């Protein structure tokens, strides 16, 4: 996490990113049901690589930066809603 990103900024971004995930993937759940620290893959939301591509596309359109498929940090970035929101906040702060 970049030092200039405050926990408050991340907390404020969580509902917005959760809503992006729900709308991008047409999930049959409310954004508030996504636990910030629960895994997005496997036992968490059960997302797969296609879902990640959809989310990455929506994030790039919304926030103006790209999430590259060859980024070595993707497992960490997409590990949870909080990790994704933290990454978005750090990219926006640049």
C-alpha positions in Angstrom: 0.0 0.0 0.0 1.3 3.4 -0.8 2.0 5.6 2.2 -0.3 8.4 0.9 -3.4 6.2 1.0 -5.2 6.4 4.3 -7.3 3.6 5.7 -10.3 6.0 5.6 -9.8 6.4 1.8 -9.8 2.6 1.4 -12.9 2.2 3.6 -14.7 4.8 1.6 -13.9 3.1 -1.6 -15.0 -0.4 -0.5 -18.8 0.1 -1.2 -18.0 1.7 -4.6 -15.7 -1.2 -5.7 -18.2 -3.8 -4.4 -20.9 -2.2 -6.5 -18.7 -2.3 -9.6 -18.1 -6.0 -9.0 -21.8 -6.8 -8.6 -22.8 -4.8 -11.6 -20.0 -5.9 -13.9 -20.6 -9.6 -13.2 -24.4 -9.3 -12.8 -24.2 -11.0 -9.4 -27.4 -11.9 -7.7 -26.4 -10.2 -4.4 -26.2 -6.8 -2.9 -22.8 -5.1 -2.9 -23.0 -4.8 0.9 -22.9 -8.6 1.1 -19.3 -8.8 -0.2 -17.1 -9.2 2.8 -14.1 -6.8 2.5 -11.5 -9.4 3.6 -13.1 -12.6 2.1 -11.4 -14.2 -0.9 -12.8 -13.2 -4.3 -11.8 -16.6 -5.7 -12.6 -20.1 -4.5 -14.6 -20.2 -1.3 -15.3 -16.5 -1.2 -17.2 -15.1 -4.2 -16.1 -18.0 -6.4 -14.8 -15.8 -9.2 -12.8 -17.1 -12.0 -10.2 -15.7 -14.5 -13.0 -14.5 -16.9 -14.6 -12.6 -14.0 -11.3 -10.9 -13.2 -11.0 -9.8 -16.8 -14.5 -8.3 -16.6 -13.7 -6.5 -13.4 -10.3 -5.2 -14.7 -12.1 -3.7 -17.8 -14.7 -1.9 -15.7 -12.0 -0.6 -13.3 -9.9 0.7 -16.2 -12.9 2.5 -17.6 -14.0 3.9 -14.3 -10.6 4.9 -12.7 -8.4 5.5 -15.8 -5.6 3.0 -15.3 -5.1 -0.5 -16.6 -4.8 -3.8 -14.6 -2.6 -5.9 -16.8 -3.1 -9.6 -17.1 0.7 -10.2 -16.9 1.1 -8.3 -13.6 2.8 -10.5 -11.1 0.8 -8.8 -8.3 -2.6 -9.8 -9.7 -3.1 -12.7 -7.1 -2.5 -10.1 -4.3 -4.5 -7.3 -6.0 -7.6 -9.6 -6.6 -7.3 -11.5 -3.3 -10.1 -9.6 -1.6 -12.3 -6.6 -2.0 -10.1 -4.7 0.4 -6.9 -5.6 -1.6 -8.6 -4.4 -4.8 -9.8 -1.2 -3.2 -6.3 -0.6 -1.8 -4.7 -1.0 -5.2 -7.3 1.3 -6.9 -6.7 4.0 -4.2 -2.9 3.7 -4.6 -3.2 4.1 -8.4 -5.5 7.0 -8.1 -3.1 8.7 -5.7 -0.2 8.7 -8.2 
